[in-house]
Amino acid sequence: MTAAGRTLRVSVRPGTDESVPPLLLMNGIGASLEVLQPFVDALDRRRSVIRFDVPGVGGSPRPVVPYVLATLSPVVAGMLDRLGFEDSVDVLGLSWGGGLAQHFAVQHRRRCRRLVLAATGTGSLMVPANPRVLAHMLTPRRHRDPEYVRSIAGELYGGTMRSDPARAARVLHSASRLGPRRGYYYQLAASTGWSSLPFLKLIRQPTLLVAGDDDPIIPAINARVMARLIPDVRLHLYHGGHIALITEPDELAPVIEEFLDG
């Protein structure tokens, strides 16, 4: 569908209980909406779940002009309107999607009821990953080359990927839909120089921070810093790595649903 001048590929899993607020998922960099399927399957069927591919990723056509988080956030709000979700929704952002989720929560405060930030940080102003880890993030190769992702999965994602790196390849490639290479770089550029650190205190929604103690991409210290600055926040530190939300969803989905149900 087209919203605010951008065309997005969208997926909605209708819930069985209209009284339960829908959950909007915002994915990590370079990942199509299919990558989140294990987490969606672990959620209670009562809850409607909304997913989308950002411009140039997965099944969404690449944008004619680049975008930044401030211009993508209104697109997401327009998408919700087109889908008929005109009231507030719960929002979960994973990794890169957590940056967009933070921006959405501030820019469209009335549309976001509760906020979940999983394996995410504050952008350019944060405790960074090891330079070797960051180097792997500069290209979309891990989303396109199963052998390559197997060779770097432990170092890049941590957690159970250290002992079973092939699992990362299965998660990222089994059903993922590839977009043009340029789409990855558009997404990478969209958050370049961006930081939520100056406006974390403006996030007024009840917020759950979900962070792994072995996350090479977003060290857990960043979640602890965010927990000190967001007014209404709960921190859940789990034993695992960066993509545990999709590799161990049965462990994290109940924690997130308990928070969303209040």
C-alpha positions as YAML, in Angstrom:
chain: A
units: angstrom
residues:
- id: 1
  name: MET
  ca: [0.00, 0.00, 0.00]
- id: 2
  name: THR
  ca: [0.99, 3.64, -0.43]
- id: 3
  name: ALA
  ca: [1.09, 5.99, 2.55]
- id: 4
  name: ALA
  ca: [2.50, 9.53, 2.70]
- id: 5
  name: GLY
  ca: [4.01, 9.06, -0.74]
- id: 6
  name: ARG
  ca: [5.88, 5.82, 0.08]
- id: 7
  name: THR
  ca: [4.92, 2.32, -1.05]
- id: 8
  name: LEU
  ca: [5.27, -0.40, 1.56]
- id: 9
  name: ARG
  ca: [4.71, -4.14, 1.64]
- id: 10
  name: VAL
  ca: [2.52, -4.81, 4.68]
- id: 11
  name: SER
  ca: [1.39, -7.89, 6.57]
- id: 12
  name: VAL
  ca: [-1.39, -8.04, 9.17]
- id: 13
  name: ARG
  ca: [-2.21, -11.06, 11.30]
- id: 14
  name: PRO
  ca: [-5.73, -10.32, 12.57]
- id: 15
  name: GLY
  ca: [-6.28, -10.97, 16.25]
- id: 16
  name: THR
  ca: [-9.25, -12.78, 17.73]
- id: 17
  name: ASP
  ca: [-9.99, -10.13, 20.39]
- id: 18
  name: GLU
  ca: [-10.64, -6.57, 19.22]
- id: 19
  name: SER
  ca: [-10.27, -5.29, 22.79]
- id: 20
  name: VAL
  ca: [-6.54, -6.15, 22.75]
- id: 21
  name: PRO
  ca: [-4.46, -3.30, 21.24]
- id: 22
  name: PRO
  ca: [-2.68, -4.27, 18.02]
- id: 23
  name: LEU
  ca: [1.10, -4.71, 18.07]
- id: 24
  name: LEU
  ca: [3.16, -2.91, 15.42]
- id: 25
  name: LEU
  ca: [6.57, -4.48, 14.75]
- id: 26
  name: MET
  ca: [9.55, -2.54, 13.40]
- id: 27
  name: ASN
  ca: [12.33, -4.75, 12.09]
- id: 28
  name: GLY
  ca: [16.12, -4.65, 12.12]
- id: 29
  name: ILE
  ca: [18.27, -3.38, 9.28]
- id: 30
  name: GLY
  ca: [18.11, -5.31, 6.01]
- id: 31
  name: ALA
  ca: [15.55, -7.83, 7.30]
- id: 32
  name: SER
  ca: [12.22, -8.45, 5.62]
- id: 33
  name: LEU
  ca: [9.06, -8.95, 7.66]
- id: 34
  name: GLU
  ca: [9.31, -12.76, 7.32]
- id: 35
  name: VAL
  ca: [12.32, -12.80, 9.66]
- id: 36
  name: LEU
  ca: [10.01, -11.90, 12.55]
- id: 37
  name: GLN
  ca: [7.70, -14.87, 11.90]
- id: 38
  name: PRO
  ca: [9.00, -17.02, 14.80]
- id: 39
  name: PHE
  ca: [8.21, -14.21, 17.24]
- id: 40
  name: VAL
  ca: [4.78, -13.61, 15.68]
- id: 41
  name: ASP
  ca: [3.99, -17.32, 15.99]
- id: 42
  name: ALA
  ca: [4.90, -17.19, 19.70]
- id: 43
  name: LEU
  ca: [2.43, -14.36, 20.42]
- id: 44
  name: ASP
  ca: [-1.10, -14.95, 21.66]
- id: 45
  name: ARG
  ca: [-3.58, -15.12, 18.78]
- id: 46
  name: ARG
  ca: [-5.80, -12.59, 20.55]
- id: 47
  name: ARG
  ca: [-3.43, -9.83, 19.45]
- id: 48
  name: SER
  ca: [-3.39, -8.35, 15.94]
- id: 49
  name: VAL
  ca: [0.18, -8.02, 14.63]
- id: 50
  name: ILE
  ca: [1.24, -5.51, 11.99]
- id: 51
  name: ARG
  ca: [4.52, -5.81, 10.06]
- id: 52
  name: PHE
  ca: [6.00, -3.93, 7.12]
- id: 53
  name: ASP
  ca: [9.10, -3.77, 4.97]
- id: 54
  name: VAL
  ca: [10.83, -0.40, 4.98]
- id: 55
  name: PRO
  ca: [11.38, 1.20, 1.53]
- id: 56
  name: GLY
  ca: [13.91, -0.79, -0.49]
- id: 57
  name: VAL
  ca: [13.93, -3.82, 1.82]
- id: 58
  name: GLY
  ca: [12.09, -7.11, 1.37]
- id: 59
  name: GLY
  ca: [9.07, -6.58, -0.86]
- id: 60
  name: SER
  ca: [8.90, -2.79, -0.60]
- id: 61
  name: PRO
  ca: [10.18, -1.00, -3.72]
- id: 62
  name: ARG
  ca: [13.26, 1.11, -3.27]
- id: 63
  name: PRO
  ca: [12.52, 4.77, -2.59]
- id: 64
  name: VAL
  ca: [12.86, 7.37, -5.31]
- id: 65
  name: VAL
  ca: [14.55, 9.67, -2.79]
- id: 66
  name: PRO
  ca: [16.30, 8.74, 0.49]
- id: 67
  name: TYR
  ca: [14.53, 9.03, 3.83]
- id: 68
  name: VAL
  ca: [15.43, 9.59, 7.50]
- id: 69
  name: LEU
  ca: [13.65, 8.41, 10.64]
- id: 70
  name: ALA
  ca: [11.82, 11.73, 10.97]
- id: 71
  name: THR
  ca: [10.28, 11.34, 7.50]
- id: 72
  name: LEU
  ca: [9.62, 7.58, 7.78]
- id: 73
  name: SER
  ca: [7.68, 7.93, 11.02]
- id: 74
  name: PRO
  ca: [4.76, 9.80, 9.34]
- id: 75
  name: VAL
  ca: [4.71, 7.09, 6.67]
- id: 76
  name: VAL
  ca: [4.14, 4.49, 9.38]
- id: 77
  name: ALA
  ca: [1.36, 6.60, 10.89]
- id: 78
  name: GLY
  ca: [-0.24, 6.91, 7.45]
- id: 79
  name: MET
  ca: [0.04, 3.14, 6.95]
- id: 80
  name: LEU
  ca: [-1.87, 2.56, 10.21]
- id: 81
  name: ASP
  ca: [-4.59, 4.93, 9.01]
- id: 82
  name: ARG
  ca: [-4.88, 3.09, 5.68]
- id: 83
  name: LEU
  ca: [-5.16, -0.21, 7.54]
- id: 84
  name: GLY
  ca: [-7.96, 1.14, 9.73]
- id: 85
  name: PHE
  ca: [-5.95, 1.21, 12.96]
- id: 86
  name: GLU
  ca: [-6.84, 4.78, 13.87]
- id: 87
  name: ASP
  ca: [-6.54, 4.35, 17.64]
- id: 88
  name: SER
  ca: [-3.28, 3.85, 19.51]
- id: 89
  name: VAL
  ca: [-1.23, 0.69, 19.03]
- id: 90
  name: ASP
  ca: [1.56, -0.96, 20.95]
- id: 91
  name: VAL
  ca: [4.94, -0.68, 19.23]
- id: 92
  name: LEU
  ca: [7.94, -3.02, 19.31]
- id: 93
  name: GLY
  ca: [11.20, -2.06, 17.66]
- id: 94
  name: LEU
  ca: [14.07, -4.51, 17.17]
- id: 95
  name: SER
  ca: [17.62, -3.20, 16.68]
- id: 96
  name: TRP
  ca: [17.43, -0.56, 13.89]
- id: 97
  name: GLY
  ca: [13.66, -0.70, 14.23]
- id: 98
  name: GLY
  ca: [14.07, 0.35, 17.85]
- id: 99
  name: GLY
  ca: [15.41, 3.69, 16.66]
- id: 100
  name: LEU
  ca: [12.37, 4.18, 14.46]
- id: 101
  name: ALA
  ca: [10.13, 3.08, 17.34]
- id: 102
  name: GLN
  ca: [11.65, 5.67, 19.68]
- id: 103
  name: HIS
  ca: [11.14, 8.37, 17.09]
- id: 104
  name: PHE
  ca: [7.55, 7.23, 16.45]
- id: 105
  name: ALA
  ca: [6.75, 7.25, 20.18]
- id: 106
  name: VAL
  ca: [7.77, 10.90, 20.47]
- id: 107
  name: GLN
  ca: [6.64, 12.17, 17.07]
- id: 108
  name: HIS
  ca: [3.25, 10.39, 17.20]
- id: 109
  name: ARG
  ca: [2.69, 10.14, 20.94]
- id: 110
  name: ARG
  ca: [-1.06, 9.60, 20.74]
- id: 111
  name: ARG
  ca: [-0.65, 6.68, 18.33]
- id: 112
  name: CYS
  ca: [1.69, 4.71, 20.62]
- id: 113
  name: ARG
  ca: [0.20, 3.22, 23.81]
- id: 114
  name: ARG
  ca: [3.11, 1.10, 25.06]
- id: 115
  name: LEU
  ca: [6.65, 0.75, 23.74]
- id: 116
  name: VAL
  ca: [9.00, -2.24, 23.63]
- id: 117
  name: LEU
  ca: [12.64, -1.70, 22.62]
- id: 118
  name: ALA
  ca: [14.51, -4.93, 21.95]
- id: 119
  name: ALA
  ca: [18.27, -5.12, 21.36]
- id: 120
  name: THR
  ca: [18.43, -1.46, 20.50]
- id: 121
  name: GLY
  ca: [20.33, 1.66, 21.49]
- id: 122
  name: THR
  ca: [20.36, 5.41, 21.10]
- id: 123
  name: GLY
  ca: [22.03, 5.70, 17.71]
- id: 124
  name: SER
  ca: [25.25, 7.61, 17.14]
- id: 125
  name: LEU
  ca: [25.57, 8.59, 20.82]
- id: 126
  name: MET
  ca: [25.90, 5.22, 22.54]
- id: 127
  name: VAL
  ca: [28.47, 2.76, 23.82]
- id: 128
  name: PRO
  ca: [29.58, 1.30, 20.47]
- id: 129
  name: ALA
  ca: [30.25, -2.24, 19.38]
- id: 130
  name: ASN
  ca: [33.73, -3.53, 18.64]
- id: 131
  name: PRO
  ca: [34.96, -2.06, 15.31]
- id: 132
  name: ARG
  ca: [35.23, -5.59, 13.87]
- id: 133
  name: VAL
  ca: [31.54, -6.12, 14.60]
- id: 134
  name: LEU
  ca: [30.57, -2.76, 13.12]
- id: 135
  name: ALA
  ca: [32.50, -3.60, 9.94]
- id: 136
  name: HIS
  ca: [30.15, -6.54, 9.31]
- id: 137
  name: MET
  ca: [27.18, -4.16, 9.52]
- id: 138
  name: LEU
  ca: [28.38, -1.94, 6.67]
- id: 139
  name: THR
  ca: [27.17, -4.27, 3.92]
- id: 140
  name: PRO
  ca: [24.08, -6.45, 3.38]
- id: 141
  name: ARG
  ca: [26.21, -9.54, 2.69]
- id: 142
  name: ARG
  ca: [25.02, -11.42, 5.78]
- id: 143
  name: HIS
  ca: [21.46, -11.24, 4.45]
- id: 144
  name: ARG
  ca: [22.49, -12.61, 1.05]
- id: 145
  name: ASP
  ca: [25.23, -15.17, 1.70]
- id: 146
  name: PRO
  ca: [24.36, -18.08, 4.07]
- id: 147
  name: GLU
  ca: [27.97, -19.29, 4.19]
- id: 148
  name: TYR
  ca: [29.18, -15.85, 5.18]
- id: 149
  name: VAL
  ca: [26.63, -15.41, 7.95]
- id: 150
  name: ARG
  ca: [27.55, -18.84, 9.33]
- id: 151
  name: SER
  ca: [31.19, -17.75, 9.49]
- id: 152
  name: ILE
  ca: [30.48, -14.55, 11.43]
- id: 153
  name: ALA
  ca: [27.27, -15.35, 13.35]
- id: 154
  name: GLY
  ca: [28.89, -16.02, 16.71]
- id: 155
  name: GLU
  ca: [31.04, -12.89, 16.63]
- id: 156
  name: LEU
  ca: [28.22, -10.69, 15.29]
- id: 157
  name: TYR
  ca: [25.10, -11.91, 17.11]
- id: 158
  name: GLY
  ca: [26.48, -13.58, 20.25]
- id: 159
  name: GLY
  ca: [24.28, -15.74, 22.47]
- id: 160
  name: THR
  ca: [23.35, -19.17, 21.13]
- id: 161
  name: MET
  ca: [24.77, -18.22, 17.74]
- id: 162
  name: ARG
  ca: [28.24, -18.82, 19.19]
- id: 163
  name: SER
  ca: [27.54, -22.55, 19.55]
- id: 164
  name: ASP
  ca: [25.12, -22.92, 16.63]
- id: 165
  name: PRO
  ca: [26.05, -20.36, 13.92]
- id: 166
  name: ALA
  ca: [24.13, -22.27, 11.27]
- id: 167
  name: ARG
  ca: [20.95, -21.29, 13.10]
- id: 168
  name: ALA
  ca: [21.52, -17.64, 12.16]
- id: 169
  name: ALA
  ca: [21.64, -18.60, 8.51]
- id: 170
  name: ARG
  ca: [18.38, -20.52, 8.84]
- id: 171
  name: VAL
  ca: [16.65, -17.63, 10.62]
- id: 172
  name: LEU
  ca: [17.85, -14.96, 8.19]
- id: 173
  name: HIS
  ca: [17.54, -16.92, 4.95]
- id: 174
  name: SER
  ca: [14.87, -19.61, 5.27]
- id: 175
  name: ALA
  ca: [11.96, -17.33, 4.39]
- id: 176
  name: SER
  ca: [13.49, -13.87, 4.07]
- id: 177
  name: ARG
  ca: [12.74, -11.84, 0.98]
- id: 178
  name: LEU
  ca: [15.61, -9.83, -0.49]
- id: 179
  name: GLY
  ca: [15.27, -6.30, -1.78]
- id: 180
  name: PRO
  ca: [17.79, -4.37, -3.88]
- id: 181
  name: ARG
  ca: [21.23, -3.82, -2.34]
- id: 182
  name: ARG
  ca: [20.66, -0.09, -2.49]
- id: 183
  name: GLY
  ca: [17.74, -0.46, -0.08]
- id: 184
  name: TYR
  ca: [20.11, -1.62, 2.67]
- id: 185
  name: TYR
  ca: [22.31, 1.42, 2.21]
- id: 186
  name: TYR
  ca: [19.28, 3.75, 2.24]
- id: 187
  name: GLN
  ca: [18.25, 2.19, 5.55]
- id: 188
  name: LEU
  ca: [21.77, 2.48, 6.95]
- id: 189
  name: ALA
  ca: [21.98, 6.13, 5.91]
- id: 190
  name: ALA
  ca: [18.55, 6.92, 7.40]
- id: 191
  name: SER
  ca: [19.92, 6.63, 10.93]
- id: 192
  name: THR
  ca: [23.42, 7.99, 10.30]
- id: 193
  name: GLY
  ca: [24.12, 10.80, 12.77]
- id: 194
  name: TRP
  ca: [20.80, 10.23, 14.52]
- id: 195
  name: SER
  ca: [20.55, 9.84, 18.29]
- id: 196
  name: SER
  ca: [17.64, 9.54, 20.68]
- id: 197
  name: LEU
  ca: [19.78, 10.39, 23.72]
- id: 198
  name: PRO
  ca: [18.69, 14.08, 23.82]
- id: 199
  name: PHE
  ca: [14.97, 13.22, 23.79]
- id: 200
  name: LEU
  ca: [14.65, 9.99, 25.79]
- id: 201
  name: LYS
  ca: [12.94, 11.90, 28.60]
- id: 202
  name: LEU
  ca: [10.21, 12.82, 26.12]
- id: 203
  name: ILE
  ca: [9.17, 9.18, 25.79]
- id: 204
  name: ARG
  ca: [6.18, 9.17, 28.13]
- id: 205
  name: GLN
  ca: [4.72, 5.79, 27.26]
- id: 206
  name: PRO
  ca: [5.29, 2.82, 29.55]
- id: 207
  name: THR
  ca: [8.42, 1.27, 28.05]
- id: 208
  name: LEU
  ca: [10.02, -2.17, 28.26]
- id: 209
  name: LEU
  ca: [13.72, -2.49, 27.43]
- id: 210
  name: VAL
  ca: [14.71, -6.01, 26.41]
- id: 211
  name: ALA
  ca: [18.48, -6.52, 26.21]
- id: 212
  name: GLY
  ca: [20.86, -9.46, 25.97]
- id: 213
  name: ASP
  ca: [23.90, -9.84, 28.19]
- id: 214
  name: ASP
  ca: [25.89, -11.16, 25.20]
- id: 215
  name: ASP
  ca: [24.91, -8.75, 22.44]
- id: 216
  name: PRO
  ca: [28.00, -7.73, 20.43]
- id: 217
  name: ILE
  ca: [26.08, -5.21, 18.30]
- id: 218
  name: ILE
  ca: [24.31, -3.32, 21.11]
- id: 219
  name: PRO
  ca: [26.20, -3.85, 24.40]
- id: 220
  name: ALA
  ca: [23.84, -4.20, 27.36]
- id: 221
  name: ILE
  ca: [25.26, -1.09, 29.03]
- id: 222
  name: ASN
  ca: [23.22, 0.94, 26.53]
- id: 223
  name: ALA
  ca: [19.96, -0.45, 27.89]
- id: 224
  name: ARG
  ca: [21.06, 0.46, 31.40]
- id: 225
  name: VAL
  ca: [21.74, 4.04, 30.29]
- id: 226
  name: MET
  ca: [18.34, 4.25, 28.58]
- id: 227
  name: ALA
  ca: [16.65, 2.86, 31.67]
- id: 228
  name: ARG
  ca: [17.96, 5.83, 33.66]
- id: 229
  name: LEU
  ca: [16.58, 8.38, 31.19]
- id: 230
  name: ILE
  ca: [13.17, 7.08, 30.09]
- id: 231
  name: PRO
  ca: [10.62, 8.16, 32.75]
- id: 232
  name: ASP
  ca: [8.34, 5.09, 32.86]
- id: 233
  name: VAL
  ca: [10.58, 2.12, 32.09]
- id: 234
  name: ARG
  ca: [11.21, -1.50, 32.94]
- id: 235
  name: LEU
  ca: [14.44, -3.31, 32.03]
- id: 236
  name: HIS
  ca: [14.50, -7.03, 31.23]
- id: 237
  name: LEU
  ca: [18.03, -8.35, 30.82]
- id: 238
  name: TYR
  ca: [18.11, -11.86, 29.36]
- id: 239
  name: HIS
  ca: [20.95, -14.33, 28.90]
- id: 240
  name: GLY
  ca: [21.53, -14.26, 25.16]
- id: 241
  name: GLY
  ca: [22.49, -12.34, 22.06]
- id: 242
  name: HIS
  ca: [21.26, -9.80, 19.56]
- id: 243
  name: ILE
  ca: [18.61, -11.83, 17.72]
- id: 244
  name: ALA
  ca: [17.18, -13.85, 20.63]
- id: 245
  name: LEU
  ca: [13.75, -12.33, 19.91]
- id: 246
  name: ILE
  ca: [13.59, -14.50, 16.78]
- id: 247
  name: THR
  ca: [15.82, -17.42, 17.79]
- id: 248
  name: GLU
  ca: [14.38, -17.89, 21.30]
- id: 249
  name: PRO
  ca: [10.91, -16.34, 20.96]
- id: 250
  name: ASP
  ca: [9.29, -18.74, 23.43]
- id: 251
  name: GLU
  ca: [11.45, -17.23, 26.16]
- id: 252
  name: LEU
  ca: [10.89, -13.54, 25.34]
- id: 253
  name: ALA
  ca: [7.33, -13.44, 23.97]
- id: 254
  name: PRO
  ca: [5.71, -14.13, 27.40]
- id: 255
  name: VAL
  ca: [7.79, -11.36, 29.01]
- id: 256
  name: ILE
  ca: [6.70, -8.89, 26.34]
- id: 257
  name: GLU
  ca: [3.04, -9.92, 26.45]
- id: 258
  name: GLU
  ca: [2.91, -9.66, 30.23]
- id: 259
  name: PHE
  ca: [4.16, -6.09, 29.88]
- id: 260
  name: LEU
  ca: [1.73, -5.22, 27.08]
- id: 261
  name: ASP
  ca: [-1.20, -6.64, 29.04]
- id: 262
  name: GLY
  ca: [-0.23, -4.36, 31.92]
...
